[in-house]
Amino acid sequence: MGVSSSAAVQVVSLEFDEVPRWSYGSVSANFARAQILVTVYDGELDRYVDAVRQGLEDEADLAFLETIGRRLSQEPHLVRDISRLVGEFAARFGS
């Protein structure tokens, strides 16, 4: 079945209010948080937590950071692994 050349195209204009990146879903939000942790705060969890407490980062990040902090006690190489994954993603899809 082909597409008629006389078919009408409806153009939809979308406007977005400034929405926190965290509202897009937990997987994408946590990936963004992981990326911020390793690219902005060089994997230093305490610096990221301090930035949240100073109002420089979103307060919703604290739950993620607390989870990462607990996991670090069991997985000491977690931040290194996150950094590797973020780097691989950037290499494949642009930084």
GROMACS elastic network, one bead per residue, 0.5 to 0.9 nm:
[ bonds ]
;  ai    aj funct       b0    kb
    3     6     6  0.84989   500
    3     7     6  0.72272   500
    4     7     6  0.52799   500
    5     8     6  0.84739   500
   16    19     6  0.74840   500
   19    22     6  0.81721   500
   19    23     6  0.70440   500
   19    24     6  0.88403   500
   20    23     6  0.58882   500
   20    24     6  0.81327   500
   20    58     6  0.84142   500
   21    24     6  0.59714   500
   21    25     6  0.85088   500
   21    28     6  0.81972   500
   21    29     6  0.63389   500
   21    32     6  0.79270   500
   22    25     6  0.64352   500
   22    26     6  0.70051   500
   22    28     6  0.75375   500
   22    30     6  0.79196   500
   22    32     6  0.82654   500
   22    33     6  0.88749   500
   22    58     6  0.88795   500
   22    60     6  0.79288   500
   22    61     6  0.86297   500
   23    26     6  0.77834   500
   23    29     6  0.73499   500
   24    27     6  0.84396   500
   24    28     6  0.65783   500
   24    29     6  0.66353   500
   25    28     6  0.56846   500
   25    29     6  0.59284   500
   25    30     6  0.84858   500
   26    30     6  0.58433   500
   26    31     6  0.83618   500
   27    30     6  0.52459   500
   27    31     6  0.61206   500
   27    32     6  0.85936   500
   28    31     6  0.50178   500
   28    32     6  0.61264   500
   28    33     6  0.85703   500
   29    32     6  0.50955   500
   29    33     6  0.62119   500
   29    34     6  0.86253   500
   29    61     6  0.89723   500
   30    34     6  0.60179   500
   30    35     6  0.84373   500
   30    61     6  0.85070   500
   30    64     6  0.71117   500
   31    35     6  0.60859   500
   31    36     6  0.85519   500
   31    86     6  0.83164   500
   32    35     6  0.50243   500
   32    36     6  0.61434   500
   32    37     6  0.85535   500
   33    36     6  0.50218   500
   33    37     6  0.60744   500
   33    38     6  0.87757   500
   33    61     6  0.70454   500
   33    64     6  0.76953   500
   33    65     6  0.84658   500
   34    37     6  0.50136   500
   34    38     6  0.64180   500
   34    39     6  0.85089   500
   34    43     6  0.87558   500
   34    64     6  0.88937   500
   34    79     6  0.86231   500
   34    82     6  0.66948   500
   34    83     6  0.80440   500
   34    86     6  0.77760   500
   35    38     6  0.54240   500
   35    39     6  0.58128   500
   35    40     6  0.77763   500
   35    82     6  0.79187   500
   35    83     6  0.75774   500
   35    86     6  0.61295   500
   35    87     6  0.89814   500
   36    39     6  0.52626   500
   36    40     6  0.51084   500
   36    41     6  0.66624   500
   36    42     6  0.84553   500
   36    43     6  0.85352   500
   36    48     6  0.83936   500
   37    40     6  0.59448   500
   37    41     6  0.51029   500
   37    42     6  0.63853   500
   37    43     6  0.51695   500
   37    44     6  0.69333   500
   37    45     6  0.68401   500
   37    47     6  0.88796   500
   37    48     6  0.66341   500
   37    65     6  0.89159   500
   37    79     6  0.84383   500
   37    82     6  0.89075   500
   37    83     6  0.86337   500
   38    41     6  0.56854   500
   38    44     6  0.75513   500
   38    45     6  0.89714   500
   38    79     6  0.73611   500
   38    80     6  0.85490   500
   38    82     6  0.74152   500
   38    83     6  0.56811   500
   38    86     6  0.80685   500
   39    42     6  0.54580   500
   39    43     6  0.73377   500
   39    83     6  0.79972   500
   39    86     6  0.87349   500
   40    43     6  0.80025   500
   40    48     6  0.84400   500
   41    44     6  0.54675   500
   41    45     6  0.73567   500
   41    46     6  0.88300   500
   41    47     6  0.62889   500
   41    48     6  0.60798   500
   42    45     6  0.85370   500
   42    47     6  0.88953   500
   42    83     6  0.88711   500
   43    46     6  0.89796   500
   43    47     6  0.86496   500
   43    48     6  0.85449   500
   43    79     6  0.59734   500
   43    80     6  0.78476   500
   43    82     6  0.87788   500
   43    83     6  0.77091   500
   44    47     6  0.55464   500
   44    48     6  0.67107   500
   44    49     6  0.89689   500
   44    79     6  0.86106   500
   45    48     6  0.52304   500
   45    49     6  0.62511   500
   45    50     6  0.86539   500
   45    65     6  0.70189   500
   45    68     6  0.82323   500
   45    69     6  0.73671   500
   45    79     6  0.89793   500
   46    49     6  0.50230   500
   46    50     6  0.60587   500
   46    51     6  0.85632   500
   46    65     6  0.89689   500
   47    50     6  0.50597   500
   47    51     6  0.61995   500
   47    52     6  0.87432   500
   48    51     6  0.50468   500
   48    52     6  0.63640   500
   48    53     6  0.87402   500
   48    57     6  0.78265   500
   48    61     6  0.89827   500
   48    65     6  0.80742   500
   49    52     6  0.51281   500
   49    53     6  0.62994   500
   49    54     6  0.86828   500
   49    57     6  0.85184   500
   49    61     6  0.83040   500
   49    62     6  0.68376   500
   49    65     6  0.70957   500
   49    66     6  0.88816   500
   50    53     6  0.50388   500
   50    54     6  0.61476   500
   50    55     6  0.86605   500
   50    56     6  0.86203   500
   50    57     6  0.89602   500
   51    54     6  0.50413   500
   51    55     6  0.62775   500
   51    56     6  0.50436   500
   51    57     6  0.57060   500
   51    58     6  0.87339   500
   52    55     6  0.51128   500
   52    56     6  0.55501   500
   52    58     6  0.59039   500
   52    59     6  0.56301   500
   52    60     6  0.86449   500
   52    61     6  0.73792   500
   52    62     6  0.73015   500
   53    56     6  0.74945   500
   53    57     6  0.78227   500
   53    58     6  0.88553   500
   53    59     6  0.73561   500
   53    62     6  0.89569   500
   54    57     6  0.77454   500
   55    58     6  0.69581   500
   55    59     6  0.74271   500
   56    59     6  0.89352   500
   57    60     6  0.86088   500
   57    61     6  0.75158   500
   58    61     6  0.56624   500
   58    62     6  0.80405   500
   59    62     6  0.58367   500
   59    63     6  0.85541   500
   60    63     6  0.65300   500
   60    64     6  0.78725   500
   61    64     6  0.53867   500
   61    65     6  0.62375   500
   61    66     6  0.87091   500
   62    66     6  0.59950   500
   62    67     6  0.85206   500
   63    66     6  0.51374   500
   63    67     6  0.62695   500
   63    68     6  0.87038   500
   64    67     6  0.51385   500
   64    68     6  0.62499   500
   64    69     6  0.86074   500
   65    68     6  0.50175   500
   65    69     6  0.60445   500
   65    70     6  0.86612   500
   66    70     6  0.62865   500
   66    71     6  0.86263   500
   67    70     6  0.52173   500
   67    71     6  0.61976   500
   67    72     6  0.86204   500
   68    71     6  0.50412   500
   68    72     6  0.60628   500
   68    73     6  0.89851   500
   68    78     6  0.81470   500
   68    79     6  0.85430   500
   69    72     6  0.51874   500
   69    73     6  0.70254   500
   70    73     6  0.57161   500
   70    74     6  0.73631   500
   70    75     6  0.89146   500
   71    74     6  0.52907   500
   71    75     6  0.57653   500
   71    76     6  0.79012   500
   71    78     6  0.76106   500
   72    77     6  0.73171   500
   72    78     6  0.61596   500
   72    79     6  0.78351   500
   73    76     6  0.60064   500
   74    78     6  0.88939   500
   75    78     6  0.54482   500
   75    79     6  0.87981   500
   76    79     6  0.76044   500
   76    80     6  0.85575   500
   77    80     6  0.52490   500
   77    81     6  0.62172   500
   77    82     6  0.87195   500
   78    81     6  0.50281   500
   78    82     6  0.61408   500
   78    83     6  0.85620   500
   79    83     6  0.60720   500
   79    84     6  0.85660   500
   80    83     6  0.50586   500
   80    84     6  0.62306   500
   80    85     6  0.87298   500
   81    84     6  0.50711   500
   81    85     6  0.62529   500
   81    86     6  0.86473   500
   82    85     6  0.51306   500
   82    86     6  0.61281   500
   82    87     6  0.84592   500
   83    86     6  0.51797   500
   83    87     6  0.60266   500
   83    88     6  0.85673   500
   84    87     6  0.50407   500
   84    88     6  0.61180   500
   84    89     6  0.86039   500
   85    88     6  0.50739   500
   85    89     6  0.61578   500
   85    90     6  0.85804   500
   86    89     6  0.51069   500
   86    90     6  0.61566   500
   86    91     6  0.86049   500
   87    90     6  0.50833   500
   87    91     6  0.61106   500
   87    92     6  0.86668   500
   87    95     6  0.85298   500
   88    91     6  0.50710   500
   88    92     6  0.62552   500
   88    93     6  0.85595   500
   89    92     6  0.52516   500
   89    93     6  0.59331   500
   89    94     6  0.75612   500
   89    95     6  0.81262   500
   90    93     6  0.52757   500
   91    94     6  0.56800   500
   91    95     6  0.69233   500
   92    95     6  0.86512   500
